[in-house]
Amino acid sequence: MADSPNCDLKSLSPLQLFEKVTEQGEKVRALKAGKAPKDEIDAAVRMLLSLKLSYKTTTGQDYQAGLPPKDLVLINNGTAKEEDEDLVDPWNVQTSNAKGVDYDKLIVRFGSSKIDTDLINRIERATGQKPHHFLRRGIFFSHRDMDQVLDAYENKKPFYLYTGRGPSSQAMHVGHLIPFMFTKWLQEVFDVPLVIQLTDDEKYLWKDMTIEKAYEYARENAKDIIACGFDVNKTFIFSDLDYLGTSAGFYKNIVKVQKHVTFNQVKGIFGFTDSDCIGKISFPAIQAAPSFSSSFPQIFNGKENIQCLIPCAIDQDPYFRMTRDVAPRIGQPKPALLHSVFFPALQGAQTKMSASDPNSSIFLTDTPKQIKTKINKHAFSGGRDTIEEHRKYGGNCDVDVSFMYLTFFLEDDDRLEQLKQAYTSGELLTGELKKVLIETMQPLVAAHQERRKQVTDEIVQQFMTPRKLAFEF
């Protein structure tokens, strides 16, 4: 960041100003900790005060660490929102647009960076592997500090992967596979350790279920995750309800985060109210802690400076914006992130999937017949009302759920493009496109079910036992 107060602050957005204040605050703390000359510290403090004044003038709000401008934090706390504004937080995704959430706007609101062609090409050069189709098609579309991760990798410095799952039901759906499919690819091409957090404690706090049921769901979901093909020698899966009681390093990091985040900040970031239980208010620190390698001393040999890369859906980003703000203050590296788009419900991208609605998605327990019925009956169509109109005007791939699902699960780029051209031109009818999706999903789900059958309770226990992995640190 430029230290000169002559930079054109008026041209900056509220979020850009917020980030400049945050960066300058970190610089002041670093100068003080390093016992820099007094005049250098004084100049940095003057710059910080100037930035805070500009921030207040622009937003009408006092700067608060970890609490971005209120109009840019999308929360569901009863406040009014613009008609065309998407609502995105860790528990709610709402949009009125049949195409789904406007991700370009979300990047601006969340202050992340777009994954562009240059970054994808750099990942390809670093790994020597063709980029995953999730990258090529913009399914993973946004990032924070992925360039730093690549810098470290190219300089032979280690990093590790962290992702998670909130076990809210026994049966996962195909959308839940997206982060794990991509994480598996990342782990293979970079050859790095992976930790997977099962937030059974979160589900107990938020859902109407017993603590025993939450833990049971965690173990069952672990079987589906393992069935994605993860290597037990390189992967540690843990239940919060289990691991928190056995790891001093994990708990110490939770407490450190808790000390540096105020109640006002979590209310602003997550929309908590005075009537929420204190478990909810303290939970964000638990999701933050796996971002720090010292939470896993058995894996990283007690080292605290190993950077973390988190692949996740972008609705989880508020947790890690908070984490990235806290990290420098507790002497930890900021985690980097890769954000995915949301997986659409069968009824349309503006409809929320629900585990309580078996028709909202294809579940990993569905039979071939159920998959066929669901797609034919419930998959929202971008086709025309009549065959004649469809032949004349063509279909709309931007809103057609069958095409959206194929974007996720059909790996052949040429085939996908052929289908898009044929459907858009009217050559391919909606029923024919649905048939392609059925023929894609039936073997995919069946293969997953076969792999899951091989995952015994003993194998789950191997993955979930704290231990050294096949890496030296």
N, C-alpha and C positions, 0 to 999 in steps of 0.2 A: 504494500500500500504506500502511496506517496505521502511523505510527511508534510509536504508544503500545504499551508492553509489556503493557498491560492487556487487549488484545484476547484473545478466548477461543480460545487456541491448541489447547485440548483438543478442540474440536469439528472441527478440521481433519483431513483425511485425510493420510496420509504424503506423497502427491504434492503436495497443496496446501502442506504445510509446506516441502517441498523447493523449490517455486517461490517461496515467501516468502523463504527463505534466499537463493536465487539473486538475487531482485530487490533484497534489502537489500545483498547484496555488490556489486551493480552501483552502488547508490546511494553506498556508501562509496567505491568507486573514483572515481566522478564528483566527489564532494566533495573528495577528495584532489587529483584532477587540476585542479579549479577553485580550489584553494588557499582552501577555505572556512575560516571561523573554527574554531579548535581545539576549542572547546566543542561546536560543531555536529558536527564529525567524531567527537569522543569519544562523543557521544550516539548517533550512528548505529552506531558500532562496538559499543557496549553492547547495542544492539538486535540487531545481527547475532549476537553471542555468545549472547544469550538465545534467539534463534531456533534457533541450532545446537544448543544444549542441549536444547530442546524436541524438535527433530528426532531427536536421539540417544535421548532418553527414549522417544519414540514408536516408533521403528523398530529400535532396538538397533544402528544403524549410524552411523558417523561420516559427516557430510556431505562429499561429494566433488563438486566442480563438474562438471557434464555427466554425472553418473552418478546417475540417479533411483533410488529405493528398489528393492532387488533383487527384491522380490516383485511389483513393478509393471512390470518390464522383461521382456518375453516373448521369451526367446531359446531357441535349440535347442542347448544345450551339454551335454546328457546329464543335466541335473538333472530331478528328478521334478516333475510338475505335477499339479494336481487333475484328476480325471476329467472334469469338465464345463468345464475351462478351455480356451479357444481358444489355439492357438499361432500367433503372428503375428510374423514378423520379415522382413527384406528378401529372404530366400531360402526361407522356409517359411510355409505357411498351412495349419493343420490345425484341424478342428473335428469333433466327433462329432454335431453337431446337423444334421438334414436341412434345416433352414431356413437354415443357414449360420452365419457368425460373428455373435455377439451384439455389435452395434455400439454399443449404449448402454453396455455394460460396457467396451468398448474405448476409448470416449471418456474414461471415468473413469480407466482404467489409463494412457492416454497423456497425460491432462491437457489435451486439446484442448477446443474448444467446439462445441456442436451448432449446425448451421445451422438456425435457426428461421424461422418465418414473417416475423418482423420484419426479419431480415437479407435474406431473399429479396425482400420488398417494397422494402427500401431499394435493393437492386441494380436493381430495376425502375425506381424513381424516378430513380436516378443515370444509367441508360443510356437510359431511354425505350423500352426493349425488353421484350417478354414474356420472363420467365425461361425459360431452357433447360429442357426436360423432365427433364434429369438433376437439376436443382435442385428442380423441382416434385415429383418422385417420390422424393426422398431418396437418389438414386444418389450425388450429392455431398452428404455428410451432416455433415461436420465441418470445422472451420477453425481457423486460428491467425491472429489480427490482421487478418481481412478488413475489420473496421470501420475500421482505420487506413488501409488501402488506399483505401477509399471516402472517408474524410476527405481524403486527399491528392488524389484525383481531383476531388472537389467543390471543392477549393481550387486547381484547375488545376496541381497538382504532378504530375510524371511518375512512372510506374512501368513495369516491364516484366515479361513472362512468361518463365518458365523451366520446361521439362519435359524428359523424356528417355525413352530406350529402351535396354534392355540387349539387344544383338543376339545372341541365343543360337541362332537358327536362321534359315535363309533365308526360310522362309514364316512370316508372322505370322498369327495367328488373329483372329477378330472382336473378342475381348475386348481385344486390344491397341489397337483403334481408340478405345476409350472415352476415355482421357485426351486424345487428339488431336482427337476430335470436339468435346469440351468446350473445349479450349484454343483451337481455331479460333473458336468462338463468342465466347469471352472477348476474343480479339484483335480480332474484328470490332466488337463492341459498345463496347469501350473504346478502340479504335484505338491500340494500343501495340506496341512491338517484342516479338519473341519469339526466344528462343534455345532450341535443342533439342540436348541432349547425347546422343551415342551412345557408350555406355560399353563400347566394344570391348575396352579394356584390362581392365575388370572381368571380362568373359566369358573372356578368355584366362587370367586368374588363377584363376578358379573352375571353369572347364569343361575337359574333355579335348579341347582343340582347339589348332591352331597359331595363331600371331599373325596369319599371313596369312589364315587362314579367318575369324578374328574380324573383321578389317578388311573382308573381302569381304562378310560378313553385314551389317556396318554400312552399306555402300553399297547393298546390296539392300533393307534395311529402310528406308533413306532414300527409296527410290522409293515404297514404300507410304505413308510419312508424307506425302510431297509430293502423292501422289494424293488425300489428304484435302482438298486445295484451298487450301493455304497460299500466300500471296503472297510471291514471291521478293524483292520490294522491302521487305518488313517482317519477314522471317524469316531467321535464320542457323542452319543445321544444322551441327554439327561432330562429328567423330570425335576422341576423346581422343588416339588414337595419332597423329593429324595435328596437332591444334591446340596441344597442349602444347609441341611443339617450335618453334612459331612465335610464341607470345604470352608476352612477359615478364610482362605484368600477370596473366595466368592463373596462371603458375607462382609468382609472388610471393605471390599469395593462398593457393595450396596450401601453401607453406612457412609462411606465417603461421598457418594453421590447424593444421598439423602441430606447430608449436612450442607451441601452447596446449592440446593434447589429449594426455594421458598414455596409456601402454600399458595401465595399469589401467582407465582410462576406456573405451577401445575394447573391451577384453575384457568389461567389464560391459555396455556398450551392445549389442555385436554378438555376444558369445559366442565371440570368438576364443580359441584355445588356443595353448600354446607351440609346437605342431607346425604351426601355420598359417604359410604363407610370409609374408615381410615385406611383399610386395606387397599382400596382403589387409589387413594392419594399417594400411598407409598410404593405401589407396584411399579411405576415407571423406572425406579432405580434398579429393580430386579431385572427388567429387560435391558437396561443399560449395561449392567455388570459384565455380561459375557463379551462385551466389546474390548475388554482389557485382558491381556494374556495372563496377568497375575491371578485371575480367577481360576486358572487351570494349571497350578504349579506342577502337577504330575505330567502334563504334556510339555510344558515349556521350561521345565527345569528351574522354575522360579523367576525367569526373566520377565521384566515388566515393560519392555520397550518394543514389543513386536506388534506391528500394525495389523489391524483387523479390517477385512472387507466383507460387507454385509449385502448379499443379494436378497431383495424383498420387494413386495408390492409397495407402491408409493404411499399407501395409506398408513404404513408403519413409520414413515419419515419423521413425524413429530417426536417420537421417542428418541430418535437419533440426532435430531437438531438439538434437543436438550442435552444428550450425551456429549455431542461435539462441543457444546458451550462449556460443559463441566470439565471435560478431559484435561485441558491445560492447567486448570486450577488444582487438580489432584495429581499432577505430574505424569499424565498418561497421554499417549498419542491419540489424536482424533480418529475414530473409525471412518473408513471410506464406505461409500454405498453405491449399489447399482439398483435402480428402481424399475420395476415392471409395471405395465398397464394392468388394468383389472380384467379378469376373465368374465365374459358376459353370461348372464342367465339365458336359458333357452328362449324365454319369452321376449328377449330384447335387451340391448345394452343399457337401457335406462331402467331396467328392472333388477332388483337386488336378489341374488341367489340366497336361498335359505335351506339349511339342513332339515328344517321341519316341512319343507315342500319338496317331495321327491321328484316332482316334475320340473323343478327349476334348473336342474342340471343332470348330467350323466354321472351316476355314482360308481365307485370302483367295485361295488357288489352287484351291479346290474347284469342281467342275463343278455345274450344277443337279442332276444325278442323284446325285452324292455328297452334296450337302446334304440332299436328300430322304431318301436311305437312312440317313444318320447320324441325322437327327431321328426318323424312324420307328422305327429299330432301337435307338438308344442314349439318347434323351432321357428322363430319369427322369420318371415320371408321378406325379401326385398324385391320379390317379383310383382308383376302386374295382376290386375283383377281377373283378366281373361287371357287365354292362350294367344288370341289374336293381338291383344295389346302388348303382351310380353314379346311376341315375335317382332312387333313393329318398333317398340321403344326400349326393350331390354330391361334387365333387372338392375337393382342397386346393391352393389357389393358392400357399400359403406354401412348399410343397416341390416344386411342379411346375416343372420346368426350362423347358418350353415357355413357360409364362406368365412366368417370370423373364426369359427372353430377349426376350419381347415388351415387357416393362417397359423394357428398354434401347433397343429398336429400332423400336417402333411409336410414332410421334409423336402420334397422335390420342388425346387423353385420353378422349374420350367413347367411342370404339371400345374402348379398353382396359378401361374400366369395364364396358361391356356384356359383354365376354368374361368378365370376372371374375364378374359376377353370373350369367351363363348357366352357367359351369363350376361355380361353387359350388352352384348350385341343382340341378345334374344335368341341366339342359336340353342343355348342350353336352358331348359325349363327348371323351375324351382324343384319339382319332384326329382328330376335327374341330378340336380346338385345335392339334394338331401340323400340320394342313393349313394353318391360318392362319399359323403360324410359317414353314412352308416357303414360302408365297406372299409372306411379308415378306422372308425372307433371300435367296431366289434373285435377285430383281432388285437388291437392295442389293449383294450380292457381285459380280454381273455388272457393275454400273455402276462399282464400284471397279476391277475388272479392266480395263475399257475406259480409265479415266482413267490407270491405271498404265502401260498400253501407250504412252501419250503421253509418259511421263517418260523421256527419254533420258539417257545418261551425261553429256552436255553440260549438261542442266538440273540434274542432281544436282551437278555441279561448280559451277554458278552459286550454288546454295543453300549450298554448303560452302566457298565462298571468303570469307575474312575481308574485310569491306568495310563501308562506311558504308551504313546503311539509310535509308529515306525519312522520317527524323525529325531534328529539329534539337535539339541539347542544348547 
